[in-house]
């Protein structure tokens, strides 16, 4: 693939990743609430979910979802319900400091949540289907292979940004953990963010 095309793709991908959206806010919220390790685990989960979307775009499954209003609507509803579930969990989170064992358990849980949150968002599949083909060329060989390469590059840059975000937000959160009032408001804000994206996803159109 042409190096200029790859560099342009990476630049565009970085701009899209740092634009506050559900994934960005999810990593930020978990980092502030539970620390940088929790944010990194969440980011890993989200990027694992992107592997599925990359595969779907490469083999054309995303096109099927886009063409089928029923499939799009069903996935959208399930995704919105899951985000609402995360919002309720955030509102009900205990404001007391977690033990080491709970934090370790939470890392795997957050990783799974990241995967589910990403997979259950049909807009991501359609985004990949619309975004990746803009940087492929018939002259450069296999289209699915080019889209797979671009998808991997997108995942790598997204993961790096999520790690930086997690470390930064986690450092801020650590300074706030001692103040239970602040922690309570952080959980409320996190729940509000998830509820907002749940409602927005529910009313999203293709």
Secondary structure, 3 states (H helix, E strand, C coil): CCHHHHHHHHHHHHHHHHCCCHHHHHHHHHHHHHCHHHHHHHHHHHHHHHHHHHHHHHHCHHHHHHHCHHHHHHHHHHHHHHHHHHHHHHHHCCCCCCCHHHHHHHHHHHHHHHHHHHHCCHHHHHHHHHHHHHHCCHHHCCHHHHHHHHHHHHHHHHHHHHHHHHHHHHHHHHHHCCCHHHHHHHHHHHHHHHHHHHHHHHCCCC
